[in-house]
Amino acid sequence: MRFHAGCGKGIERADAQYGATRPGNSDHDLLQKSIPNYFPYAGSTEIELQHKRANNGEYVVSQDFQFEPSLFKYLRDLKKNNERPWFKANKARYEDELRSPMLRFIENFAPHLEKISVNFLADARPVGGSLFRIYRDTRFAKDKTPYKTHAGAHFRHVRAKDAHTPGFYLHMEPGNVFMGAGIWHPDNPTLTKIREAIVADPKRWKRISTAKALKNANCTLVGDNLKRPPRGFDPAHPLIEDLKRKDFILAVNTSEKDALTPDFTKQFAKFCKTAAPVNEFITRALNLEW
């Protein structure tokens, strides 16, 4: 099953692999508890990053970066052998073919993200940063396979430790590569704030959520919806379908072929820039710094 913009199936599948998606449930959460201030992961002999701050305050990334086919090959092999003995025997492959390139991508994306907003983090530490852990939370899952068969990077707001916040997301899975932005499964108080912001400024919300740039990028709002209007909101409101949303996620499909091109970091940055007005609307609706 592939993700197609408009239906959100790829996100749903990723959500199922993560296990929990709300704060307080697990460290596989899209809004993980441990979100410290940005401390770039640099100087590693493993990936030999040379990321530093220049005198003018801008990021300098001294190495070109490009994903290799080995990342998807490893994930395909992991799906066929999703068990602890195989993972342990192939730990070096995990570190070299998946974790290291994902960390390098995060590191290279950092200067692009800073241009969009200084309040979102590209944290390239191997633990506790933007890269999701490979280990699944199987405590309440029927599927007890121990490892995720995709790689994910989530670029969170600096306040994500204390609140439901929007973010930017990259999903790398054989046959299911997509980019996402927005907020997934927020709690009811958070949803109410977003809905109230839409009611308070419907013209602005309609303008940014249906912008030509989004249509040109085949980028649409996806996620779950209420069957009935939310309590306290006018059922006849012209934007009632948006007010019925339980998720505010922008997503766009891409491909393994695109992910392996030299300019993929720039492609992802372009998507994030296109999606930024919606994320900004949500961020300000939650009284957070953009």
Summary of the structure (lengths in Angstrom):
residues: 290
radius of gyration: 18.8
end to end distance: 35.1
largest distance: 59.9
contacts: 908
relative contact order: 0.17
helix: 38%
strand: 14%
